[in-house]
Amino acid sequence: MDIAFLITAAAILAGAAGAMAARSVVHCALCGVVAFASLAVAFLQLRAEFVGFAQLLVYVGAVAILIVVALLLTRNFEATHEALSFRPWALGLAIALLVSGAVVSAILGSGLGVGAPPSAPPPTVKAIGDLLMTRYVVALEAMGVLLTVALIGAALVALRENGPGRPAKPGEQGSVAGRLEE
Amino acid sequence: MIAGVPPSAATMFEALDQLFVSLKHWLVGQLPPAWQSWVSLAISAAAILGVFMTLFALTVLIERKGLGRIQNRYGPNRVGPWGLLQPIADLIKMLTKEDLVPSGADRVVHFVAPVVMVVPVLMAYAVIPIGRNMAAVDFNAGLLFFFAVGACIELAVFMAGWSSRNKYSLLGGMRAIAQMISYELPLILSTLPVVMLAGSLSLVDITDAQAGHSGGWLARWHVFTPWGLAGLLLFTVAATAESNRAPFDLPEGESEIIAGHLVEYSGIKYALFFIGEYLGMFAVSALGITLFLGGWRAPVIWLEWVPSYMWFFLKLGGFVALFIWLRGTLPRLRADHLMNLAWKFLLPLVLLNAVSAALWHYTAPWTFVGAGLARWLLCGSLVGVPYVLLGRRLFAGQHIGPRTYRMAA
């Protein structure tokens, strides 16, 4: 393991731990951003350019912003909580072990050579695009339909708040929230 | 290579064009091999930093001068000849001002926000080809990289707005996020036709896709196609909004929320936000130049002897002048107009523009007489007709006429 990976891994873990431990909800969200961005760096170290940039664009540019906006639209989001901790420790620990065990066993059983250096050159964006448009086109289209449905649903929810058929007024909560659901 | 000049002159122009590239190669060549790749990157980074910071200082001066002229006053004219040393005076002022942090503020986030603003913007310059062989790195997914680092700016504005514990700051931050998310969509989608037809996300490849000449003299820039022209206009509108420039400067709105997320910033931290905004404006203009205006390429074949970087900065200067002009001319938009423009107007048009680009691509084999005109009419009307119809429908029921003054004489 090289030093760059160790630093990145430490940043990911620190961000995740911060997101769990921070008192203020906004701090939790910002620590989450640190974890997301460090994960993008980890992808880049694996020479997965496209995945790394997409991670940055989607998670920092969209997911983190969505979380933050949802917080801004919530009443009393500034209130810090004394303890956000999860009470039944044993249950939490069991779930954590179960999930990480499933992930690790899936990776080990996937047939990827553990510790073996990558032999093939990293796939180009063009190759990824070709695969998405040919072999995985159904999955891609299904995802597009799902997102479109979510967008239309969000717009409808936003419309309802002001009574049927009347467009939401600017600056009201529903209108902004609806638009950000995309 | 260069048309219309004798071979000896052509070699000279070639050398002039590659002056900075050769200089860097020579410098790097003097060093032991183990250092070369690092020093090469460091030199590129230093060059980008130096050039664009200088451009920033000059632009601020020119903008103040230009706005002054538009508003019938002089602008800065006291420091140095014609006020040329004003940026230096401003810098000293910013550096020596007290760095105030509100007592209720979240000190760490308040401190980090300006850094998060400037660093991603500087990173975005890495993929821009400033001249022939003059891109710091040529990523396979350069365009994606540009937008990925650009997305971090929204977070910086939120951090600034929230950490200041000031209601104007928070309002500004919310406005900024709503606006930037809304306009990110048309901005990214307006670049889609270029990626479709160039077949690459690498900005160097996209510049190369605009090489060659049509009719033997006019460059094959994307802007000389119907979808390229529409794309450039849509891109410019979305880019203006994305960089929070007037008339889309609602997040700052001095007369409404007294500068929004910047209220509680002073001294060099405020300056960092200022720098970040201007560098962001340059970066997005540079992207527009690369995608639609041929990057560093000359517009006509007779002007190819002018060094490539000169063309790039000439075009960048044009963009900057346009932004200053817009700021001096247009009033600020209202929040609902802003959202309507993004979602009901720009978004359908950028999607149609992608269809238009596909049509342009598939009608390329047409060879009958007047095929070029027919293609232009067909692809142009695919965007032009919806433009008129959408505009009419959105303005329906509104009385748009000459402004009437009730309070002022």
Interface residues (C-beta under 8 A of the other chain):
Chain A: S24 V26 H27 L30 V33 A37 A40 E49 F50 F53 A54 L56 L57 V60 G61 A62 A64 I65 V68 V69 L72 T124 V125 K126 K169 P170 G171 S175 V176 R179 L180 E182
Chain B: D106 V109 F139 N140 A141 L144 F145 F147 A148 V149 G150 A151 C152 E154 L155 F158 M159 W162 L170 G173 M174 I177 A178 I181 S182 E184 L185 G199 S200 L201 R334 A335 D336 M339 W343
